[in-house]
Amino acid sequence: MWWIILISLSISLFYYLITINSNYWRKRSVPGPDPWPLIGNIGSSLIGRLSAGEIFTNIYRKYEGYPFVGIFRATTPALLVRDPDFVKNVLVKDFKNFHDNDIHIDKEVDPIMGRNPFILKGAEWKTTRVQLTSCFTSGKVKGMYPLIRKSSERMVRYVEDETSKSSTMESRELCIRFTLDNVASCAFGLEGKSFDEPYSSFRRMADEFLSPDNFWMSIKSTSLLLFPALTKFLKVKFTSDQLEEKLIGMVTATLKYRKENNVIRNDFLEYVSQLKDGGNVFTEVDITAHAASFFGDGYETSSRVMSFLLFELATNPRIQETLRKEIIESYRKNNDSFTYESVQEMSYLDACFNENVRKNSIAHYLTKLCTEKYTYTPTNPEYKKMSVTLDRGTPVIIPITGLHKDPKYFESPDEFKPERFIDKDNIQKFTYLPFGEGPRVCIGQRFGITQIKVGIVHLIKNYRVTVNQKTQLPLKYDPWFIMLHAIGGLWIDLHKIE
């Protein structure tokens, strides 16, 4: 009979361990959905029924009137924030209590991904952030503008060649080629050849580095966001040894060539290498890591944002025509050219961009880590009067899609209405967070916005865009992708404007 007792005790112990935190939020009088053992409130994302972002958005909507909601990311208690004032405190006002992103990659295990500014923590993040910020000033992005414009002109020629065979293209495939050429040119000083070859060597390398289309990368990325402690414990490596060696070798060879031939180029690689030469501790590995971060910001994210903007313009011909009029007027006013300044001055283009990243939130949520014990009590009478005290190490989830699609802040949130961004003062603070906010706001946003706008003005000036019947409407999104990804693609037709 002893073995029956042993099994019973083992089962009881196991059940206790997996449910030990189940009353965590209830004990603190924080409302929230009941968790399932082991999987908490994210079970649907583990079986591919819903993405984590969709789960968090649904919870956000269910608890209207509450300033925050207690949830469980597997067995880990996390707080989902609903009150914009609380969002402000987390991202800006009380940043010292939430200065780290809840994501873990050991730079000793993965020197490339581990040095990404989004990953770094504490004092190391702060030092690197200060150094890299100087590489993304308006002046530095303006210096890279000729390279971006060249890619835009090459894209228009590519579209002209392709539409002579068929007017139909997949929006993101087109945008991938464009943004990847920009990354190759601006971050690595290379010719990406994305418009010359169907699957160039640089694209293969980019996809190997960061591609949700790869099943195992998708699994790793999901684990990184949902189980950060587990990836830290298991020392997960995202960059293969072979790719790491290839990236470092490529950057080292480029820098050596420039030094030996006295080549100076206005691109990100040049800016970062100057930081190293200025006496900072930027090694070839550091430079490679920061150049490689362009794959995420300049290629992966930007291509998705741009592809959805093209789709929205194709879906809304009136808006597209209004934008085209602004583009042509600007073009003629600037001696039949697009300058860096003229692109920045297009107010309707800016409104279209902003509305697109609101309606189509590429990143569904942000996850911060409470780094010092913190108590919050809402002061806004719209929210129930209740307090919460967060222990150090508690994850805090900011549901970007939930805020962006809340009719309280954005009337008819599922409609594409650029006019709502003509006067940005009408937007309630901290309900619109496409790039985050505060000290850890996306460092590369100026570059990303610029390249997308430049690409759009060249396309819309020359082509009328419509939705192709191959697009599966209404759009449905793949739950296995960390970022917004339309199932079946975003298919468009491009018609030459004479």
C-alpha positions in Angstrom: 0.0 0.0 0.0 3.0 2.3 0.5 3.2 3.0 -3.3 -0.5 4.2 -3.3 0.3 6.6 -0.6 3.5 7.8 -2.4 1.5 8.3 -5.7 -1.2 10.2 -3.8 1.3 12.4 -2.1 3.1 13.0 -5.4 -0.2 14.0 -7.1 -1.1 16.2 -4.2 2.3 17.9 -4.2 2.1 18.4 -8.0 -1.3 19.9 -7.8 -0.2 22.2 -5.0 2.8 23.4 -7.0 0.8 24.2 -10.1 -2.0 26.0 -8.3 0.1 27.7 -5.6 -0.4 31.1 -7.3 -4.0 30.6 -8.4 -5.3 32.9 -5.6 -2.6 35.4 -6.0 -4.8 38.2 -7.3 -7.9 37.2 -5.4 -6.0 37.7 -2.1 -5.1 41.2 -3.3 -8.7 42.0 -4.3 -7.7 42.4 -7.9 -10.4 41.3 -10.4 -9.5 39.0 -13.2 -10.4 35.7 -15.0 -9.8 32.5 -13.2 -6.7 30.7 -14.4 -6.4 27.1 -15.6 -3.7 25.0 -13.9 -0.3 25.3 -15.6 -1.5 27.4 -18.5 -3.2 30.3 -16.7 -5.2 32.5 -19.0 -3.1 32.0 -22.1 -4.2 28.4 -23.0 -5.8 29.5 -26.3 -2.5 30.9 -27.6 -0.7 27.6 -26.8 -3.0 25.7 -29.1 -3.1 28.3 -31.8 -6.7 29.3 -31.3 -6.0 32.9 -30.4 -2.8 35.0 -30.3 -1.6 36.2 -26.9 -2.5 39.7 -28.1 -6.1 38.7 -28.9 -6.4 37.2 -25.5 -5.2 40.3 -23.8 -7.5 42.5 -25.9 -10.5 40.3 -25.0 -9.7 40.6 -21.3 -9.2 44.4 -21.7 -12.7 44.6 -23.2 -14.4 42.3 -20.7 -13.3 44.4 -17.6 -14.5 47.8 -18.7 -14.5 50.3 -15.8 -11.6 48.6 -14.0 -8.2 50.3 -14.0 -6.3 47.0 -14.1 -6.9 43.2 -14.3 -5.0 40.4 -12.7 -4.2 37.6 -15.1 -1.8 34.6 -15.3 0.7 34.1 -18.0 1.0 30.4 -17.4 1.7 30.2 -13.7 3.1 33.7 -13.4 0.8 36.4 -12.1 0.8 39.5 -14.4 -1.1 42.8 -14.3 -3.0 44.0 -17.4 -3.3 47.8 -17.3 -6.5 49.5 -18.6 -6.2 53.0 -17.1 -4.2 55.4 -19.4 -3.0 57.2 -16.3 -1.5 54.0 -15.1 0.1 53.5 -18.5 1.6 56.9 -18.2 3.1 56.1 -14.8 4.6 52.8 -16.1 6.1 54.3 -19.2 7.1 57.8 -18.1 6.2 59.2 -14.7 7.4 56.2 -12.6 9.7 54.8 -15.2 12.3 54.0 -12.5 9.9 51.3 -11.2 9.5 49.8 -14.6 12.7 50.4 -16.5 13.1 46.9 -18.0 11.2 45.1 -20.7 10.1 41.6 -19.6 12.2 39.7 -22.1 15.3 37.8 -21.4 18.2 36.8 -23.8 21.6 36.2 -22.4 24.2 38.1 -24.4 26.8 35.5 -23.4 24.7 32.8 -25.1 23.4 35.0 -28.0 25.8 37.9 -28.5 23.8 39.4 -31.4 20.2 39.3 -30.1 21.3 39.8 -26.5 22.8 43.2 -27.3 19.6 44.5 -28.9 18.6 47.7 -27.0 15.1 46.3 -26.6 16.5 43.4 -24.7 19.2 45.1 -22.5 18.4 46.0 -18.9 19.3 48.5 -16.3 22.5 50.6 -16.5 23.7 48.7 -19.6 20.5 49.6 -21.5 20.8 53.2 -20.4 24.4 53.6 -21.6 23.7 51.9 -25.0 20.5 53.9 -25.4 22.3 57.2 -25.0 25.0 56.1 -27.5 22.6 54.9 -30.1 20.2 57.8 -29.9 22.7 60.0 -31.6 22.5 57.6 -34.6 18.8 58.3 -35.1 18.6 62.0 -35.0 16.7 63.9 -37.7 20.0 64.9 -39.2 21.3 61.4 -39.3 18.1 60.0 -40.9 18.2 62.9 -43.4 21.7 61.8 -44.2 20.4 58.3 -45.1 17.5 59.8 -47.1 19.2 59.5 -50.5 19.7 55.8 -49.9 16.0 55.4 -49.1 14.9 57.4 -52.1 17.1 55.3 -54.3 15.4 52.2 -53.1 12.0 53.8 -53.6 12.8 54.6 -57.2 14.1 51.1 -57.8 10.8 49.8 -56.3 8.8 51.8 -58.8 10.9 50.4 -61.7 10.3 46.9 -60.3 6.6 47.4 -60.1 6.6 48.7 -63.7 8.4 45.6 -64.9 6.2 43.3 -62.9 2.8 44.9 -63.8 3.7 44.5 -67.5 3.1 40.8 -66.8 0.4 41.0 -64.1 -1.0 43.9 -62.1 -1.4 41.7 -59.0 1.1 41.6 -56.2 1.1 40.6 -52.5 1.5 43.8 -50.6 3.9 42.6 -47.9 6.1 40.8 -50.4 6.6 44.1 -52.2 7.2 45.9 -49.0 9.7 43.2 -47.8 11.8 43.8 -50.9 11.8 47.6 -50.3 12.5 47.6 -46.6 15.1 44.9 -46.9 17.0 46.9 -49.5 17.0 49.9 -47.1 18.4 47.7 -44.3 21.1 46.3 -46.5 22.1 49.8 -47.7 21.6 51.8 -44.5 22.7 49.3 -41.9 25.3 47.2 -43.6 26.4 49.3 -46.6 25.6 46.6 -49.1 23.4 46.1 -52.1 20.4 44.0 -51.0 19.4 43.1 -54.6 15.9 42.4 -53.4 14.3 43.7 -56.6 16.8 41.9 -58.8 16.6 38.3 -57.4 13.5 36.5 -56.2 15.3 35.3 -53.0 18.6 37.1 -52.7 21.4 35.9 -50.3 20.8 39.0 -48.1 17.1 38.1 -47.8 17.9 34.5 -46.9 20.2 35.8 -44.2 17.5 38.2 -43.0 14.9 35.5 -42.8 17.2 33.2 -41.0 17.9 35.9 -38.5 14.3 37.0 -37.8 11.5 35.3 -39.6 8.2 34.3 -38.1 7.6 32.3 -41.2 10.1 29.8 -39.7 8.1 27.5 -37.4 10.8 27.1 -34.8 11.5 30.8 -34.7 7.8 31.4 -34.1 7.9 28.9 -31.2 11.0 30.5 -29.7 9.5 34.0 -30.1 6.3 33.0 -28.4 8.2 31.4 -25.6 10.3 34.5 -25.3 7.3 36.7 -24.7 5.1 34.4 -22.7 7.7 32.5 -20.7 10.7 34.8 -20.4 11.9 33.2 -17.2 11.9 29.8 -19.0 14.0 31.1 -21.9 16.4 32.6 -19.4 16.7 29.4 -17.5 17.2 27.3 -20.7 19.6 29.9 -22.2 17.7 29.9 -25.5 19.8 31.1 -28.5 18.0 32.8 -31.4 21.0 33.5 -33.6 22.7 30.3 -34.9 26.5 30.1 -34.6 26.8 30.0 -38.4 24.7 33.2 -38.9 26.4 35.0 -36.1 29.8 34.3 -37.7 28.4 35.4 -41.1 27.0 38.7 -39.7 30.2 39.6 -37.8 32.4 38.7 -40.7 30.3 40.8 -43.1 30.4 43.9 -40.8 34.1 43.5 -40.1 34.9 43.1 -43.8 32.9 46.2 -44.6 34.5 48.3 -41.9 37.9 47.1 -42.9 37.3 48.0 -46.6 36.1 51.5 -45.7 39.1 52.2 -43.5 41.6 51.0 -46.0 40.0 52.9 -48.9 39.0 56.0 -46.9 35.4 55.4 -47.7 32.9 57.5 -45.7 29.2 56.8 -46.2 26.1 58.4 -44.5 24.6 55.3 -43.1 24.0 53.7 -39.7 27.1 51.4 -39.9 29.2 54.5 -40.3 27.5 56.3 -37.4 27.9 53.3 -35.0 31.5 52.7 -36.0 32.3 56.4 -35.2 30.9 55.8 -31.7 33.5 53.0 -31.3 36.3 55.2 -32.7 35.3 57.9 -30.2 36.6 55.9 -27.3 33.4 53.9 -26.4 33.5 50.2 -25.9 31.7 49.3 -29.2 33.5 46.1 -30.5 32.8 44.5 -33.9 30.2 42.3 -32.1 28.5 45.4 -30.6 28.4 47.1 -34.0 27.1 43.9 -35.7 24.4 43.5 -33.0 23.1 47.1 -33.5 23.2 46.8 -37.3 21.3 43.5 -37.0 18.6 45.2 -34.9 17.6 46.9 -38.1 16.2 43.5 -39.2 13.6 43.8 -36.6 12.8 47.5 -36.8 13.7 48.4 -40.4 12.7 45.2 -42.1 10.3 43.0 -40.2 8.2 45.6 -38.5 8.3 48.3 -41.2 7.4 45.9 -44.0 4.2 44.9 -42.1 3.2 48.5 -41.3 3.8 49.6 -44.9 1.9 46.6 -46.3 -1.2 47.3 -44.2 -1.1 51.0 -45.2 -1.1 50.0 -48.8 -4.0 47.7 -48.2 -6.0 50.4 -46.3 -5.4 52.8 -49.2 -6.5 50.2 -51.7 -9.7 49.6 -49.6 -10.5 53.3 -49.3 -10.2 54.9 -52.8 -11.4 58.3 -51.6 -8.7 58.5 -49.0 -6.1 57.3 -51.6 -7.1 60.0 -54.0 -6.9 62.7 -51.3 -3.5 61.5 -50.4 -2.4 61.4 -54.1 -3.5 65.0 -54.6 -1.3 66.0 -51.6 1.6 64.0 -53.0 1.4 65.5 -56.5 1.1 69.0 -55.1 4.1 68.6 -53.0 6.1 67.0 -55.9 5.3 70.0 -58.2 6.0 72.5 -55.5 9.5 71.0 -54.9 10.6 71.2 -58.5 9.3 67.7 -59.4 11.1 65.9 -56.6 10.6 64.5 -53.1 12.9 66.0 -50.6 13.4 64.8 -47.0 11.6 68.0 -45.8 8.7 67.8 -48.2 7.9 64.2 -47.2 7.9 65.2 -43.5 5.6 68.2 -44.3 2.8 66.1 -45.9 0.1 66.3 -43.2 -2.4 64.0 -44.8 0.3 61.4 -45.4 1.2 61.6 -41.7 -2.5 61.2 -40.7 -2.8 58.1 -42.9 0.4 56.6 -41.4 -0.8 57.3 -37.8 -4.3 55.9 -38.4 -2.8 52.8 -40.0 -0.6 52.0 -37.0 -3.6 52.6 -34.7 -6.0 50.4 -36.6 -3.4 47.8 -37.5 -1.3 47.5 -34.3 1.7 45.4 -35.5 2.6 44.7 -31.8 -0.5 43.9 -29.8 1.0 44.6 -26.4 4.0 45.7 -24.4 5.3 43.8 -21.3 7.2 45.7 -18.7 8.8 44.4 -15.5 8.2 45.9 -12.1 11.7 46.6 -10.9 10.8 48.2 -7.5 7.7 47.6 -5.3 5.0 49.9 -6.5 1.4 50.9 -5.5 -1.2 52.4 -7.8 -4.6 53.9 -7.0 -6.6 55.5 -9.8 -7.6 59.1 -9.5 -9.8 59.2 -12.6 -13.5 58.8 -11.5 -14.3 56.8 -14.6 -12.5 53.8 -13.0 -13.4 51.9 -9.9 -11.7 53.1 -6.8 -9.2 50.3 -6.0 -5.5 49.9 -5.3 -2.9 47.4 -6.2 0.6 46.8 -4.9 3.1 45.2 -7.3 6.0 43.2 -6.0 9.4 43.5 -7.7 9.5 41.1 -10.7 5.8 41.3 -11.5 5.1 41.6 -15.3 2.9 44.5 -16.4 1.1 44.1 -19.7 0.0 47.2 -21.7 -2.6 46.1 -24.2 -1.9 48.3 -27.2 -4.6 46.8 -29.4 -7.1 47.1 -26.6 -6.5 50.8 -26.2 -6.3 51.5 -30.0 -9.6 49.7 -30.6 -11.5 51.2 -27.6 -14.5 53.3 -28.9 -14.1 55.4 -25.8 -10.9 56.8 -27.2 -11.4 56.3 -31.0 -14.9 56.6 -32.4 -15.8 53.7 -34.8 -12.4 52.1 -34.1 -12.6 49.5 -36.9 -12.9 52.2 -39.6 -9.9 53.7 -41.3 -10.3 57.5 -40.7 -7.1 59.5 -41.1 -8.9 62.7 -40.3 -8.9 61.8 -36.7 -5.1 62.5 -36.7 -5.2 65.8 -38.5 -5.3 67.4 -35.0 -3.4 65.1 -32.7 -4.4 67.2 -29.7 -7.7 65.5 -29.8 -6.1 62.1 -29.1 -6.1 61.3 -25.4 -2.6 60.8 -24.1 -1.4 57.3 -23.6 -4.2 55.6 -25.5 -2.1 55.7 -28.7 1.1 53.8 -28.4 2.3 52.4 -31.7 6.0 52.9 -30.7 5.7 52.7 -27.0 6.4 55.9 -25.0 8.8 57.4 -22.5 12.6 56.6 -22.2 12.2 53.2 -23.9 10.1 54.5 -26.9 11.2 52.8 -30.1 14.6 54.2 -30.9 14.4 53.6 -34.7 10.9 55.0 -35.2 12.1 58.1 -37.1 13.9 55.9 -39.6 11.0 53.5 -39.9 8.4 56.2 -40.4 10.6 58.0 -43.0 11.2 54.9 -45.2 7.6 53.9 -45.2 6.4 57.4 -46.1 9.0 57.7 -48.9 8.0 54.3 -50.3 4.3 55.2 -50.1 4.6 58.6 -51.9 6.6 57.0 -54.8 4.0 54.2 -55.2 0.8 56.3 -54.8 2.1 59.0 -57.2 2.7 56.5 -59.9 0.0 53.8 -59.3 -3.6 53.5 -58.3 -4.0 50.7 -55.9 -7.0 48.4 -55.5 -7.8 45.2 -53.5 -7.4 42.0 -55.5 -10.0 39.2 -55.0 -7.3 36.9 -53.8 -7.3 38.7 -50.5 -9.4 36.8 -48.0 -12.0 39.3 -46.7 -12.8 40.0 -43.9 -9.2 39.7 -42.8 -8.3 37.0 -40.4 -5.0 36.9 -38.5 -2.6 34.1 -37.9 -2.5 33.4 -34.1 1.0 31.8 -34.4 2.6 35.1 -35.4 3.9 37.4 -32.8 3.1 40.4 -35.1 0.0 41.1 -37.0 -0.1 38.8 -40.0 -3.1 38.4 -42.4 -3.9 34.9 -43.3 -3.6 34.4 -47.1 -1.8 37.7 -47.6 -2.8 41.2 -48.6 -3.2 41.0 -52.4 -3.5 44.3 -54.4 -3.6 45.4 -58.0 -1.4 48.3 -59.1 -2.6 50.4 -62.1 -0.2 52.7 -63.8 -1.2 56.4 -63.7 -0.3 58.1 -67.0 
